[in-house]
Amino acid sequence: MRRNQGANPEREGWRRSGPSLFYRARAAQLVRGNRCRLPISLAQLGETLGMAIVTVNRTLADLKRSGTMDLRDSELIVLRWRELQRLGDFSPIYLHLKRQSPPV
C-alpha cells in the first residue's frame, strides 16, 4: 500500500472500521477462522462510512493489495490481523467488551 494514500481521510474510514467490525464479530462468535459474513453492498458500506462507492472500492483494493484483508462474496476475510490493526490504528480497548477475542 502506498503511504500517501493513508492521508486521505475518506479512505481512513474503512481502514479504521474494518478491524473494529471484525473484532466485534469475533467477540459475538460470528467469525469462523479468519472469515465473517458481511452481507452488505458497497453502496451500503459507503453510506455507512460516509464514503463514495469509488472510495470504498479503492480502499478495499488497497487493503487487498497489502495482503491484510479481502471482501468478496459478502465475506470479510482477514489475512494479516496485526498488520490490519496497525494500518487502521486499531486498539480494542475502547470497545469495553466483557470477553476479549484472541487475535487471528
Protein Blocks (a to p, Z undefined) as FASTA:
>chain_A
ZZklmmpmklmmmmmmmmmmmmmmmmnopaghjaccddddfklmmmmnopafklmmmmmm
mmmmnomacceehiacdfblmlmmmmnopafklnopabdcddZZ
